[in-house]
Amino acid sequence: MLFDYLIAATIGFAGMLGVLHLGTEIITLNEQTFQITMAEAILRELSVLARLVDATPSDTLESCASLAGHPSEATCRMVSEMLPALRDHYLQVLPGGVLELSWTPALGDQLTVRRMPEML
């Protein structure tokens, strides 16, 4: 009977470890989905802003740092408030005007999202 109890306890312990691992994976997936959605929103806002002011994305990024009282100030402020949520983020403009945002999530490798400037 003691042997049966040990086997049942071992199976129960292994099951609980499996549930814990599954929960960790779900939390990681949720966090990465949130971060990718946020990165896409940031790049979309910058693309639209570049099209509205008829400038290149690199000019738009530079002007966001120095705008005050400009109609796009709210968009620039929103982008600057959202970026710190992406740890170790790096925003750059690739040749052809492609916007690229890279960051390192808490768990895992570096993630990157790219957006063509024409896409609205």
N, C-alpha and C positions, 0 to 999 in steps of 0.2 A: 504494500500500500504506500509506503514511503517512496518507493521508486516511481510509482504512478504519479504521486504528487510532484516529485521533482521534474518529471517529464512535462506535466501540465504547466508547472511554473515556468519552465524553460520556454515552452511554446508561447505562453502568455507574454513573457518578457521580450521574446523575439518579435511578437506581434506589436507590442507597444513601441519598440524601437523602429519598426517599419512605419507606424503611424507618425512618430516624431519626425522621421526622415521625410515622409510625404508632406507633412505640415511645413517643414523648412523649405522644401522645393516649391510649394504653393506660394509662400511668402516671397521667396526670391523671384518667382515668375511675376507676381503682382507688382513688385517694386520695379523690375525691369520694364514691364509694360507701361507703368506710369511714367518712367523716365523717358522711354522712347516716344510716348505720346507728347510729353512736354517738349522734347527736342524738336519734334515735327512741328508743333505749334510755334515755337520760337523761329524756326526757319521759314515757316509760312508767313509769319508776321513780317519778318525782314524782307522776304521776297516781294510781298505786296507793297511794303513801304518803298522799296527801291523802284518798283514800277510806278507808284503814284507820284513820286518826286522826280521821276525820269532820270535816275542816276544808276550807277553800277552798284552792286551789293557792297563792294569794298568802300565806296564813297559813303554809302548809307551807314555802314558800321562806324566809320570815322566821324560822321556828323552826329551820330547818336551820343557820342561821348561829350559833345559840346553844345547840344541843343538846350535852349531855355526859352520858353514862351512860344516855341514853334508848334504848328499843328500836330506834328508827329511826336511831340514830347511824351505824350501818354503811352504811345506804343514803345518808345525807347525805354521809358521807365519800367513798363511791364516786362520787357525783355531783360533788363538789367536786374529786376527782382526775381525772375524765374531762373536765370543762369546759375546762381549759387546753389540751387538744389541739385545740380549735376556736378558731382565731385570731380575735381581736376579737369574741368571742361576746357576745351580748346576750340575756338570758333575761327574759321578761316575761309577765304574765298579762293577756290581753285581756278585754274585757267578755264575760260569760257563762262565765267560768272557763276560756277557751281558753288553753292554754300555747303560747307561741311562742318558739322558739330560732333566732336568726339569727347567722351568722358569715361571715367572709370567707376563702375558701380561698386558698392560695398563688397559684394561677393562676385567674383568673376573677372573676365578679361575686359579690355577696353571695348566700348560700343561706339559706333559711328553711324550718323544719319546724314545723308546728302540730299540736296534739293536743287533742281534746275531753276533758274530765275524765272523762266517763262511760265512755270506751273503755278496756277492760282487755285 
